[in-house]
Each structure stands twice: as C-alpha cells, then as structure tokens.
C-alpha cells in the first residue's frame, strides 16, 4: 500500500471528501491532493492522525502495522471488559471521535 493510499482509505472510512478534509484542517485542496499522491509529511502527521483517529506512525511510515490510535486511558478503561464487549465499545468510542 502506498503512503497516500493510507490517507485515502482513512478519509473514506471517516466520511470525508478531500475538499472537506482540507477545509477542516485549514489546508488547501491542492495540499491534500499532494498528500494523496506522496503521503502526509511528518510535520503534519499528528494533526492529520488526530483528526482521523489513527496512529501518526502508521499514517506516515509504511512499516508500522498498528493503524489504531490507542489512548492509554481508553485502554485502561477497556481492560475490565470481555473481548466482545471491547469490540463493541471500540465501535461506539470511534463514532464519538470523528468530528464530521
């Protein structure tokens, strides 16, 4: 998977068009189009990753396999639940994290 493909996939998952995502980030559409071709530059990775709820390393570095951004507080909270409950809770939590 190319680096720009990671961004494209997560934009689609989050329900963003490139234009809407650019607007929300305060970037130009041309900038986001460039990221879709070449990947997100490291200096923008944390802002983009936070908005898409992904690990910035996964977004920027193709070798990183962990795409989820896992907060230590969330992980401590989920530790007391069964695997099925954790799966359901992650879906609910992720729905609240997406700002669109």
N, C-alpha and C positions, 0 to 999 in steps of 0.2 A: 504494500500500500504506500503510495506517495504521500509526502507530508501534507500537501494541500488537500489530499483526499480525506485525511483525518478531520480537517476543519469542515469540509463539505458534508461529511457524514454527520457530524455533530450539529451543524446548522440545521440540517434536515430533521434530525431527531428532536431538536428543540423548537421546531416550527418557525425558524427564521428564514427569510429570504436574504440574499447577500445585501440588498439595499437596506432592509430593515435593521439588520445586524450592524451595518456601517453607521446608521443613524444612532442606534442605541449606544454604540461605542464612541461616537463623536469622531469617526473617521470618514474618509470619502469612500464612495463605492469603488473607485479605482484602486484604493489601498487594499480593500477586502478582496477584490478580484486578483490582485497581485499575490495575496496570501493564499488564495485558492490554487494558484499556479505553483508557488515556491514554498509554501508553508508560512506559519506565523513566526515572525522574528522573535528571538528570545526576550528582547526588551519589552515586548507587548504580550508575552505569553501568560503572565499571571492575570492580567486584566481580562484577556480573552477566555482563559481557562476558568476563571471565577464565574464569568457570565454563563458559560456553557456547562458548568459543574463537572469539569474534567481535570485530571492531573495535568499540570502545565508541562511536565517532562514528557508525558505521553503525547501531548499535542505537538511538541517541538522536536523530540528525539525519537526517531522511529524504532530504536532498540528497546524502549521502555514498553512493557506489556500491560502495565496497570493503568487503564484509562480512567478509572473512577477516582474522584477526589474524595478521600475519606477523612472526615474530621475526627480527631481523637475523641472529642466529646460525644459525637454520634456513635462511634464505635463502642465506647464505654456504655452508653445507653442501651445499645443493641445486644450487648453481651449476655443479658439476662433472658433473652428470648430463644425459642426454638428456631431451627433453620427456616421452616416455613413461615414463621412469624417475621423473621428478619427480612425475608424476601418481600413479603407484603409491606412491611414498614418502609423498606428502601424505596418502593414504588411511590408510596404516599409522601415520603420526605422529598423525593426528587420532584414531585409535582409542585411542591411549595417553593422550591429553589429557582424554578425557571421564571424569569421576570416578564415574559411576553404575555 
